[in-house]
Amino acid sequence: MDNVNKKCVIASNCPANYYADYLTRACVLKCSGNFADRSTKKCVDVCPPATYGDPITSFCETSCSTGFVSNLANRTCVSDCAAGLYKNPKSNSCSSTCVDPNFADDTSLSCVPICTSNPLTFASTSNGRKCVSSCLVSEWHDLSSRKCLTTCQSNTYAYEFNRSCVPFCPGPSHYALGSQCVTNCSVQSKYSDDTTRTCVSTCPIGYYKDPTTFKCVSNCPNTYYKSDSLNSCTQSCP
């Protein structure tokens, strides 16, 4: 029914910008409770393939309004995906998995390039590109990139206590040796330097290698003497 021209018409003959509403059996400017399909000039419950019912415009659209993503299951635009699905910025749709460079984040229910810091999670490729609270036992938690890594990146050290990659080894008992944090530098005949928290072969100026503790000390133990030439504590002067 065309109320504008006061005549009965088929859907395709509704006036311009009007749509056939089968609930009211009239040509309407806005569909009641469903979406206007421009291609058929009808109000529809399910939009045609490759289009999605947009609650902002009330039309079947090829792309959803800002803040909405397409739900492929029922061809509608939604602000939040159903359980088990994530907002995928690459396809602007709800997806069960995320693709590179994104990871599935259960906090925001979105595919994100960096996992959340609150709660602290790490990007894992061993779990189907997901943000996880704990990496596999064979992996390291990289606090800077928030990723699960098989080896720590350069300029970070593997800290065994919580399987994390740290920019410096925590005191007072750990020192950087190569790419790891260790408690005993003497395993490689090195000395612990408290000024840099590293294992060193030569102590900094003003410090001396203590053979009794394998530490760099400013004062040698009793019965030992400071030797600048040897950079060490010695029991007899050279």
HELIX and SHEET records of a PDB file:
HELIX    1   1 ALA A   11  ASN A   13  5                                   3    
HELIX    2   2 CYS A  185  GLN A  188  5                                   4    
SHEET    1   A 2 TYR A  19  ASP A  21  0                                        
SHEET    2   A 2 ALA A  26  VAL A  28 -1                                        
SHEET    1   B 2 PHE A  35  ASP A  37  0                                        
SHEET    2   B 2 LYS A  42  VAL A  44 -1                                        
SHEET    1   C 2 TYR A  52  ASP A  54  0                                        
SHEET    2   C 2 PHE A  59  GLU A  61 -1                                        
SHEET    1   D 2 VAL A  69  ASN A  71  0                                        
SHEET    2   D 2 THR A  76  VAL A  78 -1                                        
SHEET    1   E 2 TYR A  86  ASN A  88  0                                        
SHEET    2   E 2 SER A  93  SER A  95 -1                                        
SHEET    1   F 2 PHE A 103  ASP A 105  0                                        
SHEET    2   F 2 SER A 110  VAL A 112 -1                                        
SHEET    1   G 2 PHE A 122  SER A 124  0                                        
SHEET    2   G 2 LYS A 130  VAL A 132 -1                                        
SHEET    1   H 4 LYS A 147  LEU A 149  0                                        
SHEET    2   H 4 TRP A 140  ASP A 142 -1                                        
SHEET    3   H 4 SER A 164  VAL A 166  1                                        
SHEET    4   H 4 TYR A 157  TYR A 159 -1                                        
SHEET    1   I 2 TYR A 175  LEU A 177  0                                        
SHEET    2   I 2 GLN A 180  VAL A 182 -1                                        
SHEET    1   J 2 TYR A 191  ASP A 193  0                                        
SHEET    2   J 2 THR A 198  VAL A 200 -1                                        
SHEET    1   K 2 TYR A 208  ASP A 210  0                                        
SHEET    2   K 2 LYS A 215  VAL A 217 -1                                        
SHEET    1   L 2 TYR A 225  SER A 227  0                                        
SHEET    2   L 2 SER A 232  THR A 234 -1                                        
END                                                                             
